[in-house]
Amino acid sequence: MSDTVDIRLIERRPRAEDTRRLATGEITPAQLQQENAIVQSAADILRVDFSPKGTPEQWARIIPDLERD
């Protein structure tokens, strides 16, 4: 059985590496932010559209597949 791991120790490793890279000039703050972005895009997200997409017929085909998985 594996030992438990403190998640904060894992989180610190990449942050320490990021700090080292910034300090040595290997990467700029803007580049680091782009690397760590959830959505990597050169464009700013101005508005998120959460409205439903697709027709009822399309969803009638998709939903059974999702429920199966």
C-alpha positions as CSV (number, residue, x, y, z in Angstrom):
1,M,0.0,0.0,0.0
2,S,1.3,3.4,-0.8
3,D,1.9,6.1,1.7
4,T,-0.2,9.3,1.8
5,V,1.3,12.3,0.1
6,D,0.8,15.9,1.2
7,I,-0.5,17.6,-1.9
8,R,1.1,20.9,-0.8
9,L,4.5,19.3,-1.3
10,I,3.6,18.3,-4.9
11,E,2.2,21.8,-5.6
12,R,5.5,23.5,-4.4
13,R,7.7,21.6,-6.8
14,P,6.4,23.2,-10.0
15,R,6.3,26.6,-8.3
16,A,9.9,26.3,-7.2
17,E,10.9,25.4,-10.7
18,D,8.9,28.4,-12.0
19,T,10.6,30.7,-9.5
20,R,14.0,29.4,-10.6
21,R,13.2,29.9,-14.3
22,L,12.0,33.4,-13.6
23,A,15.1,34.3,-11.6
24,T,17.5,33.0,-14.2
25,G,15.6,34.9,-17.0
26,E,14.8,31.6,-18.7
27,I,11.2,32.7,-19.0
28,T,9.3,36.0,-18.7
29,P,6.3,36.4,-16.4
30,A,4.0,36.7,-19.4
31,Q,5.4,33.4,-20.9
32,L,4.9,31.7,-17.5
33,Q,1.4,32.9,-17.3
34,Q,0.7,31.5,-20.8
35,E,2.2,28.2,-19.9
36,N,0.2,27.8,-16.8
37,A,-3.1,29.0,-18.3
38,I,-6.0,26.6,-18.4
39,V,-7.0,27.9,-21.8
40,Q,-3.9,28.6,-23.8
41,S,-4.9,31.3,-26.2
42,A,-3.4,34.5,-27.5
43,A,-6.9,36.1,-27.2
44,D,-8.5,37.3,-24.0
45,I,-11.8,35.6,-23.1
46,L,-14.3,38.5,-22.9
47,R,-17.5,36.5,-22.6
48,V,-18.4,32.9,-21.9
49,D,-21.6,31.6,-23.5
50,F,-23.2,28.9,-21.4
51,S,-26.4,28.7,-23.5
52,P,-27.4,25.2,-24.7
53,K,-26.2,24.2,-28.1
54,G,-27.6,21.7,-30.5
55,T,-31.1,20.7,-31.4
56,P,-33.3,18.5,-29.3
57,E,-32.8,15.8,-31.9
58,Q,-29.0,16.0,-31.6
59,W,-29.2,15.8,-27.8
60,A,-31.6,12.8,-28.0
61,R,-28.7,11.0,-29.8
62,I,-25.9,12.3,-27.5
63,I,-27.5,11.7,-24.1
64,P,-27.9,7.9,-24.3
65,D,-24.2,7.7,-25.3
66,L,-23.2,9.8,-22.3
67,E,-25.4,7.7,-19.9
68,R,-23.8,4.5,-21.2
69,D,-20.2,5.6,-20.5
